[in-house]
Amino acid sequence: MKLRPPTHYPDLVVRLRIPGAVAHTLECYRAYVADTTHVEWELKDVITEMLRSFLEEGDRDFLAWRKAHETTSTTLPPLSRTGNGEASPRKAAQE
């Protein structure tokens, strides 16, 4: 059996503005978690866990695509610098 070394990915800092209605719902969800589990979560931890859960368990089409891609290639496509699939404006200007 061949063991692969663990893959470590760098953390990604994301800054975004969340619409007020979504922010309110997130705060309600955070209050719900605190009320039902008696554990206080910071909002960033709630958002991170929701995103992790969705990416690892929630989107069946993505999971199927990722599984197919990982079996045909050893690496996933690189992340863009802007996070929206477009080249960074600074990088595009240099090219």
C-alpha positions as CSV (number, residue, x, y, z in Angstrom):
1,M,0.0,0.0,0.0
2,K,1.3,3.4,-0.9
3,L,0.5,6.3,1.4
4,R,0.4,9.8,0.1
5,P,1.6,12.6,2.2
6,P,-1.2,14.8,3.5
7,T,-2.0,17.8,1.4
8,H,-1.9,21.1,3.1
9,Y,-3.6,24.1,1.5
10,P,-3.0,27.6,2.7
11,D,-5.8,29.4,4.4
12,L,-7.8,31.9,2.3
13,V,-8.8,35.3,3.6
14,V,-12.2,36.4,2.2
15,R,-13.7,39.8,2.6
16,L,-17.3,40.2,1.5
17,R,-20.4,42.2,2.2
18,I,-23.4,40.1,3.2
19,P,-26.8,41.5,2.4
20,G,-28.7,42.6,5.5
21,A,-31.4,39.9,5.2
22,V,-28.8,37.1,5.0
23,A,-26.8,38.6,7.9
24,H,-30.0,38.7,10.0
25,T,-30.7,35.0,9.1
26,L,-27.1,34.1,10.0
27,E,-27.5,35.8,13.4
28,C,-30.8,33.9,13.9
29,Y,-29.0,30.6,13.0
30,R,-26.2,31.4,15.4
31,A,-28.7,32.1,18.2
32,Y,-30.4,28.8,17.3
33,V,-27.2,26.9,17.6
34,A,-26.4,28.5,20.9
35,D,-29.9,27.8,22.2
36,T,-29.9,24.1,21.2
37,T,-26.3,23.1,21.8
38,H,-25.4,25.6,24.6
39,V,-22.3,26.5,22.7
40,E,-21.6,30.0,21.5
41,W,-20.1,30.1,18.0
42,E,-18.4,33.1,16.4
43,L,-20.2,34.2,13.2
44,K,-17.1,33.5,11.1
45,D,-17.0,29.9,12.5
46,V,-20.7,29.4,11.7
47,I,-20.1,30.6,8.1
48,T,-17.0,28.5,7.7
49,E,-18.7,25.4,8.9
50,M,-21.7,26.0,6.7
51,L,-19.5,26.4,3.7
52,R,-17.4,23.3,4.6
53,S,-20.6,21.2,5.0
54,F,-22.0,22.4,1.7
55,L,-18.8,21.7,-0.2
56,E,-18.2,18.3,1.3
57,E,-21.8,17.0,1.6
58,G,-24.4,19.3,0.0
59,D,-24.0,19.7,-3.7
60,R,-24.3,16.3,-5.4
61,D,-23.4,17.6,-8.9
62,F,-20.2,19.2,-7.5
63,L,-19.3,16.1,-5.6
64,A,-19.7,13.9,-8.7
65,W,-17.7,16.4,-10.8
66,R,-14.9,16.5,-8.1
67,K,-14.8,12.7,-7.8
68,A,-14.5,12.3,-11.6
69,H,-11.9,15.0,-11.8
70,E,-9.8,13.6,-9.0
71,T,-9.7,10.2,-10.6
72,T,-8.5,11.6,-14.0
73,S,-6.1,14.2,-12.6
74,T,-3.9,14.6,-9.6
75,T,-4.6,18.3,-9.1
76,L,-7.7,20.4,-9.2
77,P,-7.9,23.6,-11.2
78,P,-6.0,26.5,-9.6
79,L,-8.0,29.1,-7.7
80,S,-8.3,32.5,-9.3
81,R,-6.9,35.5,-7.4
82,T,-10.3,37.4,-7.5
83,G,-12.3,34.4,-6.3
84,N,-14.9,34.8,-9.1
85,G,-13.3,32.9,-11.9
86,E,-11.8,36.0,-13.5
87,A,-8.2,36.9,-13.7
88,S,-7.0,39.5,-11.3
89,P,-7.3,43.0,-12.9
90,R,-3.6,43.7,-11.9
91,K,-2.5,40.5,-13.5
92,A,-4.6,41.1,-16.7
93,A,-3.1,44.6,-17.1
94,Q,0.5,43.1,-16.9
95,E,-0.2,40.6,-19.7
